[in-house]
């Protein structure tokens, strides 16, 4: 069975039931889970490691190992390969996604691809979420849909058709996501609210958590790029889907649906 991706919009509940993280631990094997926590994106790896190790232990998974990749040499090293080979789940922490660029195209990146195809569960939150796509959003802000409103770079390519943004509703990032898909309409833009996730299995995903996943589809849109990067892009006939918990989305067909009623996690 192919693996699954749990892509979290950030600020996930780490107490009060810890719904999304509880789902991650269940997918990884419950009390048999062997979790590798990749802390490369954060500037506070010791604290992040301690926080997640405490939560995972509370949820029944007491085998969490930190993988701190400080550069390309670490990402290509045997130690990283051995840790990933033994894992049932990998969790990419939040932080600054530009720090994750050193993983792109590395041996670690290749192993994640291979192990995902054979059943590994991979989760990422915030910076770790946007890195999942073939292209990741590195920065950008502002009220306009314009080339200057977003900066992107290569991602890990674990879910190649999606371009993921996070902390979405809370930080008003719809203009940034629309700017990104206007620049590359082949991608589906997915903005994920805090304490919300999409669970990707094969070519479909389900929305989990307390917020909304916003899907922007500009494949059949008309896009007119202005002369200047700071000038607004003309974009019309873009499709926008707002998907709360329980909704499903077929990535290959680009179609949403309402799934069967069940718990939001």
NUGU-428722 format. One record per residue (C-alpha): residue number from 1; residue in three letters; x, y, z. Coordinates in steps of 0.2 Angstrom, whole numbers, plus 5000, padded with zeros to 4 digits. Layout:
BEGIN
R	n	res	east	north	up
R	NUM	ala	X	Y	Z
...
END
This chain:
BEGIN
R	n	res	east	north	up
R	1	unk	5000	5000	5000
R	2	unk	5007	5017	4996
R	3	unk	5011	5029	5010
R	4	unk	5001	5044	5015
R	5	unk	5005	5062	5018
R	6	unk	4998	5072	5032
R	7	unk	5000	5091	5027
R	8	unk	4996	5102	5042
R	9	unk	4993	5121	5040
R	10	unk	5003	5125	5056
R	11	unk	4999	5128	5074
R	12	unk	4992	5111	5077
R	13	unk	4984	5107	5094
R	14	unk	4998	5099	5104
R	15	unk	4986	5096	5120
R	16	unk	4968	5095	5122
R	17	unk	4967	5078	5113
R	18	unk	4980	5083	5100
R	19	unk	4968	5077	5086
R	20	unk	4980	5079	5070
R	21	unk	4995	5073	5079
R	22	unk	4985	5058	5086
R	23	unk	4980	5054	5069
R	24	unk	4998	5054	5063
R	25	unk	5003	5042	5077
R	26	unk	4989	5030	5073
R	27	unk	4994	5030	5054
R	28	unk	5012	5027	5060
R	29	unk	5007	5011	5070
R	30	unk	5002	5018	5087
R	31	unk	5012	5011	5101
R	32	unk	5023	5002	5088
R	33	unk	5027	5019	5079
R	34	unk	5045	5023	5075
R	35	unk	5045	5042	5071
R	36	unk	5059	5052	5064
R	37	unk	5057	5071	5068
R	38	unk	5066	5082	5055
R	39	unk	5070	5098	5063
R	40	unk	5080	5107	5049
R	41	unk	5067	5121	5047
R	42	unk	5068	5127	5065
R	43	unk	5080	5138	5073
R	44	unk	5076	5130	5090
R	45	unk	5078	5111	5087
R	46	unk	5081	5106	5105
R	47	unk	5064	5114	5110
R	48	unk	5055	5108	5095
R	49	unk	5062	5090	5098
R	50	unk	5057	5090	5116
R	51	unk	5039	5097	5112
R	52	unk	5035	5084	5099
R	53	unk	5043	5070	5109
R	54	unk	5032	5074	5124
R	55	unk	5016	5074	5113
R	56	unk	5020	5058	5104
R	57	unk	5024	5049	5120
R	58	unk	5008	5055	5127
R	59	unk	4999	5048	5112
R	60	unk	5008	5031	5115
R	61	unk	5023	5033	5103
R	62	unk	5039	5032	5114
R	63	unk	5051	5030	5100
R	64	unk	5055	5047	5092
R	65	unk	5072	5051	5085
R	66	unk	5078	5068	5080
R	67	unk	5086	5070	5062
R	68	unk	5094	5087	5062
R	69	unk	5101	5090	5044
R	70	unk	5112	5105	5045
R	71	unk	5117	5105	5027
R	72	unk	5118	5095	5011
R	73	unk	5132	5083	5018
R	74	unk	5120	5078	5032
R	75	unk	5106	5075	5020
R	76	unk	5117	5064	5010
R	77	unk	5124	5055	5024
R	78	unk	5123	5036	5029
R	79	unk	5116	5041	5046
R	80	unk	5101	5050	5039
R	81	unk	5098	5035	5027
R	82	unk	5098	5022	5041
R	83	unk	5086	5032	5052
R	84	unk	5074	5035	5038
R	85	unk	5075	5016	5033
R	86	unk	5069	5011	5051
R	87	unk	5055	5024	5052
R	88	unk	5036	5021	5051
R	89	unk	5033	5039	5051
R	90	unk	5043	5055	5047
R	91	unk	5038	5072	5053
R	92	unk	5045	5089	5046
R	93	unk	5043	5103	5059
R	94	unk	5039	5121	5055
R	95	unk	5051	5135	5055
R	96	unk	5059	5144	5040
R	97	unk	5056	5134	5024
R	98	unk	5071	5141	5016
R	99	unk	5081	5130	5027
R	100	unk	5073	5115	5019
R	101	unk	5080	5119	5002
R	102	unk	5096	5110	5007
R	103	unk	5086	5093	5007
R	104	unk	5079	5096	4989
R	105	unk	5087	5083	4977
R	106	unk	5097	5075	4991
R	107	unk	5099	5057	4996
R	108	unk	5086	5060	5010
R	109	unk	5074	5067	4997
R	110	unk	5076	5051	4986
R	111	unk	5073	5040	5001
R	112	unk	5057	5049	5006
R	113	unk	5051	5046	4989
R	114	unk	5055	5028	4989
R	115	unk	5048	5025	5006
R	116	unk	5032	5034	5003
R	117	unk	5029	5023	4988
R	118	unk	5031	5008	5000
R	119	unk	5020	5013	5014
R	120	unk	5029	5027	5024
R	121	unk	5019	5040	5033
R	122	unk	5026	5058	5031
R	123	unk	5019	5073	5039
R	124	unk	5024	5091	5039
R	125	unk	5017	5107	5048
R	126	unk	5019	5125	5042
R	127	unk	5036	5126	5033
R	128	unk	5037	5107	5033
R	129	unk	5020	5107	5024
R	130	unk	5024	5119	5010
R	131	unk	5040	5109	5006
R	132	unk	5030	5094	5001
R	133	unk	5026	5101	4984
R	134	unk	5037	5101	4968
R	135	unk	5037	5120	4971
R	136	unk	5036	5128	4988
R	137	unk	5032	5145	4993
R	138	unk	5047	5153	5002
R	139	unk	5039	5170	5006
R	140	unk	5028	5184	5000
R	141	unk	5014	5195	5007
R	142	unk	5003	5210	5002
R	143	unk	4985	5213	4996
R	144	unk	4988	5211	4977
R	145	unk	4989	5196	4965
R	146	unk	5006	5200	4957
R	147	unk	5022	5192	4953
R	148	unk	5031	5202	4967
R	149	unk	5018	5195	4980
R	150	unk	5026	5178	4981
R	151	unk	5043	5170	4980
R	152	unk	5044	5151	4976
R	153	unk	5058	5138	4975
R	154	unk	5060	5120	4972
R	155	unk	5052	5108	4984
R	156	unk	5053	5090	4989
R	157	unk	5041	5084	4976
R	158	unk	5032	5072	4987
R	159	unk	5015	5078	4981
R	160	unk	5020	5086	4964
R	161	unk	5003	5093	4958
R	162	unk	5000	5104	4974
R	163	unk	5007	5120	4978
R	164	unk	5004	5122	4997
R	165	unk	5002	5138	5008
R	166	unk	4999	5137	5027
R	167	unk	4993	5148	5041
R	168	unk	4981	5152	5027
R	169	unk	4965	5160	5034
R	170	unk	4973	5167	5049
R	171	unk	4986	5177	5039
R	172	unk	4976	5182	5024
R	173	unk	4986	5173	5011
R	174	unk	4973	5171	4997
R	175	unk	4982	5184	4987
R	176	unk	4999	5175	4989
R	177	unk	4992	5159	4984
R	178	unk	4983	5166	4969
R	179	unk	4999	5174	4964
R	180	unk	5008	5158	4964
R	181	unk	4995	5148	4954
R	182	unk	4994	5162	4941
R	183	unk	5013	5160	4938
R	184	unk	5011	5142	4937
R	185	unk	4993	5137	4932
R	186	unk	4997	5118	4931
R	187	unk	4998	5118	4950
R	188	unk	4983	5117	4961
R	189	unk	4985	5129	4975
R	190	unk	4980	5123	4992
R	191	unk	4979	5135	5007
R	192	unk	4978	5126	5024
R	193	unk	4971	5134	5039
R	194	unk	4979	5132	5056
R	195	unk	4975	5116	5066
R	196	unk	4969	5109	5049
R	197	unk	4977	5096	5037
R	198	unk	4974	5087	5021
R	199	unk	4978	5068	5022
R	200	unk	4984	5063	5004
R	201	unk	4982	5045	4999
R	202	unk	4986	5041	4981
R	203	unk	4978	5055	4970
R	204	unk	4965	5061	4983
R	205	unk	4965	5070	4999
R	206	unk	4953	5072	5014
R	207	unk	4952	5088	5025
R	208	unk	4954	5085	5043
R	209	unk	4954	5097	5058
R	210	unk	4945	5113	5064
R	211	unk	4948	5125	5049
R	212	unk	4946	5125	5030
R	213	unk	4957	5120	5015
R	214	unk	4956	5132	5001
R	215	unk	4959	5125	4984
R	216	unk	4963	5137	4969
R	217	unk	4963	5130	4952
R	218	unk	4968	5142	4938
R	219	unk	4971	5128	4924
R	220	unk	4957	5135	4914
R	221	unk	4959	5153	4919
R	222	unk	4964	5168	4908
R	223	unk	4980	5175	4915
R	224	unk	4987	5191	4908
R	225	unk	5004	5196	4916
R	226	unk	5008	5215	4917
R	227	unk	5025	5222	4912
R	228	unk	5030	5225	4930
R	229	unk	5031	5212	4944
R	230	unk	5023	5224	4956
R	231	unk	5008	5227	4945
R	232	unk	4992	5217	4947
R	233	unk	4990	5201	4937
R	234	unk	4974	5199	4927
R	235	unk	4966	5183	4932
R	236	unk	4948	5177	4929
R	237	unk	4938	5161	4928
R	238	unk	4948	5154	4942
R	239	unk	4940	5140	4952
R	240	unk	4940	5142	4971
R	241	unk	4934	5128	4983
R	242	unk	4932	5130	5002
R	243	unk	4933	5113	5010
R	244	unk	4930	5110	5029
R	245	unk	4933	5094	5038
R	246	unk	4926	5078	5029
R	247	unk	4927	5085	5012
R	248	unk	4937	5075	4999
R	249	unk	4947	5081	4983
R	250	unk	4952	5071	4968
R	251	unk	4969	5079	4963
R	252	unk	4970	5070	4946
R	253	unk	4952	5075	4941
R	254	unk	4952	5092	4950
R	255	unk	4935	5089	4958
R	256	unk	4929	5091	4976
R	257	unk	4916	5081	4985
R	258	unk	4908	5079	5002
R	259	unk	4914	5063	5011
R	260	unk	4904	5052	5023
R	261	unk	4900	5060	5040
R	262	unk	4913	5056	5053
R	263	unk	4924	5064	5066
R	264	unk	4934	5079	5060
R	265	unk	4950	5070	5064
END
